[in-house]
Amino acid sequence: MPVIEVIDTYTAGDTRPVWSRNYDDGNTDITDWTITARIKRPGQPVLEKTATIDDGPAGDYSFTFDSGDLVAGQGQETEIEFDDGSGGIFTLANISFMVREQLG
């Protein structure tokens, strides 16, 4: 399966990293949307996180990870599902999400 991009790299053991994103079509207010990330982690169940809408008119949203959410391993598959609340659901898939071991 092709990978769209390596979007971010985090460190295993981080306790509150935030993954900030933007729905960047330039003219869509996402205020009432539900946005869900699913991350397939090595040796772990799929992690599902619901986004916080930070600035709906600007398309800004973010996911906050809790302690233990981030497991080290290369090429973790990620998808982001967008639900506009009126029956429109679409999913971006094949996104590479990297988590590395701590250096010290």
Order of alpha helices (4+ residues) and beta strands (2+ residues): beta-beta-beta-beta-beta-beta-beta-beta
